[in-house]
Amino acid sequence: MSIVGAFDVHRRQITFDYLDTDTGRLLRGRIAPACRAVLYRWLAERFAGRTDVQFAVEACTGWRFVVEELERAGVEASLAETADTSAARGPKQRAKTDAADTALMRELLAGGRLPTSWIPPEQVREMRAVLELYKDLRDEHTAWVQRIHATLFHHGVPQLGVDVTSAAGRVRLQAGDGLSPAGRQAITVALRVMDALQTELDALHRQIRAFANHQPGCTALQAQYGVGPITSTAIWAMMGDTRRFSASRQAVRHTGLDVTVYSSDGKRSRGHLAKQGPPLLRWALYEAACMASHTRAPDHDYYTTLKDRIDHKRATISVARKIARRSHHILRELGDKAYAAA
């Protein structure tokens, strides 16, 4: 390659560092503002028509538009895995700066030692955005339900004994027994917000379900007990092409459900979840694993043994790891078909 470089992406600017290996010329600077149009012009001015250019981009917020513009300009893009790239720096000797980050990624890329992440195709990128929106709305809906419970408790109202989102629960809430005028107003507003959120959630649920039922990888994942349209799509989108993992334990590590070990050179204690993978993937695996408590679930005996010996939560996490391993093998066996267009 003739040119090798790196980008460090921030909201206000993109720091660049690239080396022309033929001439030995090293260029550094900033691209501002950090937006698609400005980056496109910058790439076109310098690398138009060239096929010997390669850039690394850190896998943090904002990588998508940078990678898409690199691909559009015919530049080979590599997505640097954040944690492993930082570890490659070694013991900290000086302050961390944008210039130091880009120089490190450029050196690792030139030496073929850059820890890379998978760059998903366009279909996966779009579905990831839809899934994150669904999860955010669902979390917000749950937060409003919890706010209703907190309001009732603060006013000394007995527990309803029914789901506040059910018809019976709404009737009792709207009656407002035991609530002050401000308390009744808070409940009324909460119900209206929850209705609006539920409308959006229903539309997204239909969209994701339709996609999952026509995408080969998602359909194959649903053969597992407890994995439905939403969770299968989340596993499919966030786990990615599992052929990049040499073993299923690496797939589990990618989820962040692996257990940490004691590290003498840091502050990390053993026995906790790493939580270094996508949160959406961990949520989907845990939701699917919760179904193992059903007596007809194939993992029920395994779950029950762990639950009796430890507790429900850690037993469910153990089942989630088993689902992650099985999902790894299912997607791996499908090969290219796993990410065929829906």
C-alpha positions as CSV (number, residue, x, y, z in Angstrom):
1,M,0.0,0.0,0.0
2,S,1.2,3.6,-0.6
3,I,-0.9,5.5,1.9
4,V,-1.8,4.2,5.4
5,G,-3.6,6.4,8.0
6,A,-6.1,6.7,10.8
7,F,-9.0,8.8,11.9
8,D,-10.0,9.7,15.5
9,V,-13.6,10.8,15.4
10,H,-15.2,13.4,17.7
11,R,-18.4,15.5,17.5
12,R,-16.6,18.7,16.5
13,Q,-13.7,17.4,14.4
14,I,-12.0,14.4,12.9
15,T,-8.2,14.1,13.6
16,F,-6.3,12.5,10.8
17,D,-2.8,11.0,10.6
18,Y,-1.5,9.4,7.4
19,L,1.8,8.3,5.9
20,D,2.8,8.1,2.3
21,T,5.0,5.0,2.4
22,D,6.6,5.7,-1.0
23,T,7.8,9.2,-0.1
24,G,7.9,9.0,3.7
25,R,5.8,12.1,4.0
26,L,3.7,12.2,7.2
27,L,0.6,14.5,7.3
28,R,-1.5,15.3,10.4
29,G,-4.4,17.7,11.0
30,R,-8.1,18.1,11.6
31,I,-11.2,17.9,9.5
32,A,-13.9,20.3,10.8
33,P,-16.8,20.2,11.2
34,A,-17.2,16.4,11.6
35,C,-19.9,15.7,9.0
36,R,-20.4,13.5,5.9
37,A,-20.2,16.3,3.3
38,V,-16.9,17.8,4.6
39,L,-15.3,14.4,4.9
40,Y,-16.4,13.5,1.4
41,R,-14.7,16.6,-0.1
42,W,-11.6,16.0,1.9
43,L,-11.2,12.5,0.7
44,A,-12.0,13.5,-2.9
45,E,-9.4,16.2,-2.9
46,R,-6.6,13.9,-1.7
47,F,-7.3,10.3,-2.8
48,A,-9.6,10.5,-5.9
49,G,-8.9,7.6,-8.2
50,R,-6.3,6.0,-5.9
51,T,-6.7,2.3,-5.0
52,D,-3.7,2.0,-2.6
53,V,-5.1,3.9,0.4
54,Q,-6.1,2.3,3.7
55,F,-7.4,4.0,6.8
56,A,-8.3,2.8,10.3
57,V,-11.2,4.2,12.3
58,E,-11.9,3.6,16.0
59,A,-15.1,1.6,16.6
60,C,-16.8,4.4,18.6
61,T,-19.9,6.6,18.0
62,G,-19.6,8.2,14.5
63,W,-17.7,5.4,12.8
64,R,-20.6,4.6,10.5
65,F,-20.6,7.7,8.4
66,V,-16.7,7.7,8.3
67,V,-16.5,4.1,7.1
68,E,-19.3,4.7,4.5
69,E,-17.5,7.7,3.1
70,L,-14.2,5.8,2.9
71,E,-15.9,3.0,1.1
72,R,-17.6,5.5,-1.3
73,A,-14.2,7.1,-2.1
74,G,-12.7,3.6,-2.8
75,V,-10.5,3.7,0.3
76,E,-10.1,0.5,2.3
77,A,-11.5,0.9,5.8
78,S,-10.5,-1.0,8.9
79,L,-12.5,-0.7,12.1
80,A,-10.3,-0.7,15.2
81,E,-11.5,-2.6,18.2
82,T,-11.5,0.0,21.0
83,A,-10.4,-2.0,24.1
84,D,-7.7,-4.1,22.3
85,T,-6.3,-1.1,20.5
86,S,-6.0,0.7,23.8
87,A,-4.3,-2.3,25.3
88,A,-1.8,-2.4,22.5
89,R,-0.5,1.0,23.7
90,G,1.2,-0.7,26.6
91,P,1.9,1.0,30.0
92,K,0.8,4.6,30.0
93,Q,3.9,6.9,29.6
94,R,2.3,10.2,28.6
95,A,-1.0,12.0,28.3
96,K,-3.6,10.4,25.9
97,T,-4.3,12.8,23.0
98,D,-6.1,12.6,19.6
99,A,-2.8,12.8,17.8
100,A,-1.4,9.9,19.9
101,D,-4.5,7.8,19.2
102,T,-4.3,8.3,15.4
103,A,-0.6,7.7,15.3
104,L,-1.0,4.4,17.3
105,M,-3.8,3.1,15.0
106,R,-1.7,4.1,11.9
107,E,1.4,2.3,13.2
108,L,-0.7,-0.8,14.1
109,L,-2.4,-0.8,10.7
110,A,0.9,-0.5,8.9
111,G,2.4,-3.3,10.9
112,G,-0.6,-5.6,10.4
113,R,-1.2,-5.7,14.1
114,L,-4.4,-3.6,14.3
115,P,-7.2,-5.4,16.4
116,T,-10.2,-5.1,14.1
117,S,-13.9,-5.2,14.5
118,W,-16.4,-6.5,12.0
119,I,-17.8,-3.9,9.6
120,P,-21.4,-4.9,9.0
121,P,-23.1,-4.6,5.7
122,E,-25.8,-1.9,5.1
123,Q,-28.7,-4.2,5.9
124,V,-27.2,-4.9,9.4
125,R,-26.4,-1.3,10.1
126,E,-30.0,-0.3,9.4
127,M,-31.4,-3.0,11.5
128,R,-29.1,-2.2,14.4
129,A,-30.5,1.4,14.4
130,V,-34.1,0.1,14.4
131,L,-33.3,-2.3,17.3
132,E,-31.6,0.4,19.3
133,L,-34.7,2.6,18.8
134,Y,-37.0,-0.2,19.9
135,K,-34.9,-0.9,23.0
136,D,-34.7,2.8,24.0
137,L,-38.5,3.2,23.7
138,R,-39.1,0.0,25.7
139,D,-36.8,1.2,28.4
140,E,-38.6,4.5,28.5
141,H,-41.9,2.7,28.7
142,T,-40.6,0.6,31.7
143,A,-39.4,3.8,33.4
144,W,-42.9,5.3,33.2
145,V,-44.4,2.2,34.7
146,Q,-41.9,2.4,37.6
147,R,-42.7,6.1,38.0
148,I,-46.4,5.2,38.4
149,H,-45.5,2.6,41.1
150,A,-43.3,5.2,42.9
151,T,-46.1,7.8,42.8
152,L,-48.6,5.3,44.3
153,F,-46.2,4.3,47.0
154,H,-45.4,8.0,47.8
155,H,-49.1,8.7,48.4
156,G,-49.6,5.5,50.4
157,V,-51.8,3.8,47.9
158,P,-51.8,0.0,48.3
159,Q,-50.4,-2.1,45.6
160,L,-52.9,-2.7,42.8
161,G,-52.2,-6.4,42.5
162,V,-52.6,-6.1,38.7
163,D,-50.5,-4.9,35.9
164,V,-50.8,-1.1,35.6
165,T,-50.8,-1.4,31.8
166,S,-53.8,-3.8,31.8
167,A,-57.4,-2.7,31.5
168,A,-58.2,-3.5,35.1
169,G,-55.1,-1.6,36.2
170,R,-56.0,1.5,34.2
171,V,-59.5,1.6,35.7
172,R,-58.1,1.6,39.2
173,L,-55.5,4.2,38.3
174,Q,-58.0,6.5,36.6
175,A,-60.2,6.3,39.7
176,G,-57.4,8.0,41.6
177,D,-58.4,6.6,45.0
178,G,-56.0,7.9,47.7
179,L,-54.2,10.3,45.4
180,S,-53.9,14.1,45.7
181,P,-54.9,16.2,42.7
182,A,-51.2,16.5,41.7
183,G,-50.8,12.7,42.1
184,R,-53.8,12.1,39.8
185,Q,-52.3,14.5,37.3
186,A,-49.0,12.7,37.3
187,I,-50.7,9.3,36.8
188,T,-52.8,10.7,33.9
189,V,-49.8,12.2,32.1
190,A,-47.9,9.0,32.6
191,L,-50.6,6.9,31.0
192,R,-50.8,9.3,28.0
193,V,-47.0,9.1,27.5
194,M,-47.1,5.3,27.8
195,D,-49.9,5.1,25.2
196,A,-47.8,7.1,22.8
197,L,-44.8,5.0,23.4
198,Q,-46.8,1.8,23.0
199,T,-48.0,2.9,19.6
200,E,-44.5,3.4,18.4
201,L,-43.4,0.1,20.0
202,D,-46.1,-1.8,18.2
203,A,-45.1,-0.4,14.8
204,L,-41.5,-1.2,15.4
205,H,-42.4,-4.7,16.6
206,R,-44.3,-5.4,13.4
207,Q,-41.4,-4.1,11.3
208,I,-38.8,-6.2,13.1
209,R,-41.0,-9.3,13.2
210,A,-41.6,-9.0,9.4
211,F,-37.8,-8.7,8.8
212,A,-37.0,-11.7,11.1
213,N,-39.5,-14.0,9.4
214,H,-37.9,-13.4,6.0
215,Q,-34.2,-13.2,6.8
216,P,-32.4,-16.6,6.7
217,G,-30.1,-16.0,9.7
218,C,-32.9,-14.7,12.0
219,T,-35.2,-17.5,11.0
220,A,-32.5,-20.1,11.8
221,L,-31.9,-18.6,15.2
222,Q,-35.6,-18.8,16.1
223,A,-35.3,-22.6,16.1
224,Q,-33.8,-22.2,19.6
225,Y,-36.3,-22.3,22.4
226,G,-37.0,-18.8,23.8
227,V,-35.6,-17.0,20.8
228,G,-38.3,-15.0,19.1
229,P,-38.4,-12.4,16.3
230,I,-37.0,-9.5,18.3
231,T,-34.3,-11.4,20.2
232,S,-33.2,-13.3,17.1
233,T,-32.8,-10.1,15.1
234,A,-30.8,-8.5,17.9
235,I,-28.5,-11.6,18.2
236,W,-28.1,-11.7,14.4
237,A,-27.4,-8.0,14.1
238,M,-25.1,-7.5,17.1
239,M,-23.2,-10.8,17.0
240,G,-22.2,-10.4,13.4
241,D,-20.4,-12.8,11.1
242,T,-19.4,-15.5,13.5
243,R,-16.9,-16.9,11.1
244,R,-14.4,-14.4,12.5
245,F,-14.5,-16.3,15.8
246,S,-12.3,-19.4,15.9
247,A,-14.3,-20.9,18.8
248,S,-17.6,-20.4,20.5
249,R,-15.9,-19.1,23.6
250,Q,-14.8,-16.1,21.6
251,A,-18.4,-15.4,20.7
252,V,-19.3,-15.5,24.4
253,R,-16.5,-13.1,25.1
254,H,-17.8,-10.8,22.4
255,T,-21.2,-10.7,24.2
256,G,-19.6,-9.5,27.4
257,L,-21.2,-12.4,29.3
258,D,-17.8,-13.9,30.1
259,V,-16.6,-13.7,33.7
260,T,-13.5,-11.6,34.5
261,V,-10.4,-12.9,36.1
262,Y,-8.1,-11.2,38.6
263,S,-5.7,-8.8,36.9
264,S,-2.7,-7.7,39.0
265,D,-1.9,-4.7,36.8
266,G,-5.3,-3.1,37.2
267,K,-8.3,-2.6,39.5
268,R,-10.5,-5.3,37.9
269,S,-11.5,-8.0,40.4
270,R,-12.5,-11.5,39.5
271,G,-16.0,-13.0,39.3
272,H,-17.9,-10.2,37.6
273,L,-19.2,-10.0,34.0
274,A,-16.9,-8.3,31.6
275,K,-19.8,-6.3,29.9
276,Q,-17.4,-5.3,27.1
277,G,-19.7,-6.4,24.3
278,P,-22.9,-4.7,22.8
279,P,-25.5,-4.1,25.6
280,L,-28.3,-4.8,23.1
281,L,-26.8,-8.3,22.5
282,R,-26.6,-9.1,26.2
283,W,-30.2,-8.0,26.7
284,A,-31.5,-10.2,23.9
285,L,-29.6,-13.2,25.2
286,Y,-30.8,-12.7,28.7
287,E,-34.4,-12.2,27.6
288,A,-34.2,-15.5,25.6
289,A,-32.5,-17.3,28.5
290,C,-35.4,-16.3,30.9
291,M,-37.6,-18.8,29.0
292,A,-35.4,-21.6,30.4
293,S,-37.5,-21.4,33.6
294,H,-40.3,-23.1,31.7
295,T,-40.6,-26.8,32.3
296,R,-40.7,-27.7,28.6
297,A,-37.5,-25.7,27.9
298,P,-34.6,-28.0,26.8
299,D,-32.3,-26.1,29.2
300,H,-34.7,-26.3,32.1
301,D,-32.8,-29.1,34.0
302,Y,-29.5,-27.2,33.6
303,Y,-31.2,-23.9,34.8
304,T,-32.9,-25.6,37.8
305,T,-29.6,-27.2,38.9
306,L,-27.8,-23.8,38.9
307,K,-30.7,-21.9,40.4
308,D,-30.9,-24.3,43.3
309,R,-27.2,-24.1,43.8
310,I,-26.7,-20.4,43.2
311,D,-29.6,-18.1,42.2
312,H,-32.0,-17.3,39.4
313,K,-30.0,-14.5,37.9
314,R,-26.7,-16.3,37.5
315,A,-28.5,-19.4,36.3
316,T,-30.2,-17.4,33.6
317,I,-26.8,-15.8,32.6
318,S,-25.3,-19.3,32.3
319,V,-28.2,-20.3,29.9
320,A,-27.6,-17.1,28.0
321,R,-24.0,-18.2,27.4
322,K,-25.3,-21.5,26.0
323,I,-27.6,-19.6,23.6
324,A,-24.7,-17.5,22.5
325,R,-22.6,-20.6,21.7
326,R,-25.5,-22.2,19.8
327,S,-26.1,-19.0,17.9
328,H,-22.5,-18.9,17.0
329,H,-22.6,-22.3,15.5
330,I,-26.0,-21.7,13.7
331,L,-24.8,-18.6,12.0
332,R,-21.4,-20.1,11.2
333,E,-22.9,-23.1,9.5
334,L,-25.2,-20.9,7.3
335,G,-22.1,-19.1,5.9
336,D,-22.9,-16.3,3.5
337,K,-26.6,-17.2,3.6
338,A,-26.7,-16.0,7.3
339,Y,-26.6,-12.4,6.1
340,A,-28.5,-12.6,2.8
341,A,-31.0,-9.9,2.1
342,A,-34.3,-10.3,3.7
